[in-house]
Structures are given as structure tokens and as C-alpha cells.
Amino acid sequence: MNHIELVIFDCDGVLADSEVISARVLVEALAHHGLTVTPEHVYRNFVGQSFPKVADKIRRDFDLDLPPSFEAAYRGRLVEEFAAGLKPTVGVHDMLAQLGCRSCVATSSSPPRVARTLSLLGLTDRFERVFTASEVSAGKPAPDIFLHAAECLNAKPETCLVIEDSKAGLMAAQAAGMEVWRYTGGAHFAGFSAAEIDTPPGLPAFDNWSAFYQMAPELRKDT
């Protein structure tokens, strides 16, 4: 791992243990419009994608006429739920404190949401930059956001390591020509077997931040 110069972290499900909260709020919001979906459906079909893309997919897949106000109402409720119960993934603060190379965030979340999330987690000033899907024309699983982050930070794709939880994010990082590891320690993976999580063959995966430096001891800062 000596070739890695930049670690790019996804936010939701990687830094923030937020996907269970997000899924619950979305399930409840859709129920108000007469649509019943399960959290598992949300995890399998929507995690890692921007909310406008998710809303469009719901409209198409279920032929549901969601009102224009749906996104704003969902985001407003999510802000309340995050303030009440958002937590970091277990061990992420300790891992970041030991990181000896450059790091940034690249997320499908909106700028206000990721700013609020990082603030609640006490991570606002931890990263060199935060990149959102609003800065590129195509969100994950397209590689645009990762290539944009690398270009802005003067890093070649082959020197970047992406940490992602979602299938869309994994596909985006691979398409960008970057090394990618899958983090499966978020609460939204609880109860799923390895087969159900379905990590692509040959792709490194870990479910505890204590394993990060076992996999990449070269990335730990000198003490």
C-alpha cells in the first residue's frame, strides 16, 4: 500500500452509521403516500445513490406520483432524526486519528446534509475536502465524483484508495481505476449473511475499523 497517497471515504454507512436511520425515514415517508417498502429493499436498491436519483427510481418502479415537496419533507425529517440519534461507525475516530496520508470525503449526499453529518460526528475539520454529487454531472455508480476528487487534489487515480459500503460506490471506484475496499460494519449490514451482502469476488472487505491497519499498516502515521 506504499503507492496510496489519498484515501477517499464515502460518508453515509462508512463514517456515519446513518443508513438505518435514512431507510426508516424513507420507509415512513413513502407509507404516507400509500407505498409499503421494507428497509431491506432500501438497502439493496437505493444505498449509495443521490436522493433525486432514488426518488426518480421510486416514481418509475412503483408508478408513484410523488409530489415536488417530497424531497424537502424527507430531508427535513432526516435532519431531525440525525440530530436525535446519529452516531459514527464504531472505531472510525481512532482510525482517522492514526491515518498518515491525505484524506477526503466523496459522497452522494447533498452539501447541507454532509456538512450537518460531519458536524454531528465531530469530523468537520478532519478532511482535506468534501466532495458531493452536486459537483459532477453523473452520480455513483458513474466514476465522476471520484475522478473529480482526485483531479482537484492532484492525485492520480491509481494512487487513491476508496472506502465504500454500497454497490454503487464500489462500481464507481472501480470504474475510476482506483483501489477500493468495502466497509461492512454499518448497522444496515446487521443480519445479512456474507452471500447476501454479495461483495464482488476479489474485492477486500472488512467490518471493523480495527482491521484497517492490519490490511494497510503502511497508511498508519509514524508514532
Secondary structure in CASP SS format (residue, H / E / C, confidence):
PFRMAT SS
TARGET T0000
AUTHOR 0000-0000-0000
METHOD secondary structure of the structure
MODEL  1
M C 1.00
N C 1.00
H C 1.00
I C 1.00
E C 1.00
L E 1.00
V E 1.00
I E 1.00
F E 1.00
D C 1.00
C C 1.00
D E 1.00
G C 1.00
V C 1.00
L C 1.00
A E 1.00
D C 1.00
S C 1.00
E H 1.00
V H 1.00
I H 1.00
S H 1.00
A H 1.00
R H 1.00
V H 1.00
L H 1.00
V H 1.00
E H 1.00
A H 1.00
L H 1.00
A H 1.00
H C 1.00
H C 1.00
G C 1.00
L C 1.00
T C 1.00
V C 1.00
T C 1.00
P H 1.00
E H 1.00
H H 1.00
V H 1.00
Y H 1.00
R H 1.00
N H 1.00
F C 1.00
V C 1.00
G C 1.00
Q C 1.00
S C 1.00
F H 1.00
P H 1.00
K H 1.00
V H 1.00
A H 1.00
D H 1.00
K H 1.00
I H 1.00
R H 1.00
R H 1.00
D H 1.00
F H 1.00
D C 1.00
L C 1.00
D C 1.00
L C 1.00
P C 1.00
P C 1.00
S C 1.00
F H 1.00
E H 1.00
A H 1.00
A H 1.00
Y H 1.00
R H 1.00
G H 1.00
R H 1.00
L H 1.00
V H 1.00
E H 1.00
E H 1.00
F H 1.00
A H 1.00
A H 1.00
G H 1.00
L C 1.00
K C 1.00
P E 1.00
T C 1.00
V C 1.00
G C 1.00
V H 1.00
H H 1.00
D H 1.00
M H 1.00
L H 1.00
A H 1.00
Q C 1.00
L E 1.00
G C 1.00
C C 1.00
R E 1.00
S E 1.00
C E 1.00
V E 1.00
A E 1.00
T E 1.00
S C 1.00
S C 1.00
S C 1.00
P H 1.00
P H 1.00
R H 1.00
V H 1.00
A H 1.00
R H 1.00
T H 1.00
L H 1.00
S H 1.00
L H 1.00
L H 1.00
G C 1.00
L C 1.00
T C 1.00
D C 1.00
R C 1.00
F C 1.00
E C 1.00
R C 1.00
V E 1.00
F E 1.00
T E 1.00
A H 1.00
S H 1.00
E H 1.00
V C 1.00
S C 1.00
A C 1.00
G C 1.00
K C 1.00
P C 1.00
A C 1.00
P C 1.00
D H 1.00
I H 1.00
F H 1.00
L H 1.00
H H 1.00
A H 1.00
A H 1.00
E H 1.00
C H 1.00
L C 1.00
N C 1.00
A C 1.00
K C 1.00
P H 1.00
E H 1.00
T H 1.00
C E 1.00
L E 1.00
V E 1.00
I E 1.00
E E 1.00
D C 1.00
S C 1.00
K H 1.00
A H 1.00
G H 1.00
L H 1.00
M H 1.00
A H 1.00
A H 1.00
Q H 1.00
A H 1.00
A C 1.00
G C 1.00
M C 1.00
E E 1.00
V E 1.00
W E 1.00
R E 1.00
Y E 1.00
T C 1.00
G C 1.00
G C 1.00
A H 1.00
H H 1.00
F H 1.00
A C 1.00
G C 1.00
F C 1.00
S C 1.00
A H 1.00
A H 1.00
E H 1.00
I H 1.00
D C 1.00
T C 1.00
P C 1.00
P C 1.00
G C 1.00
L C 1.00
P C 1.00
A E 1.00
F E 1.00
D C 1.00
N C 1.00
W H 1.00
S H 1.00
A H 1.00
F H 1.00
Y H 1.00
Q H 1.00
M H 1.00
A C 1.00
P H 1.00
E H 1.00
L H 1.00
R E 1.00
K C 1.00
D C 1.00
T C 1.00
END
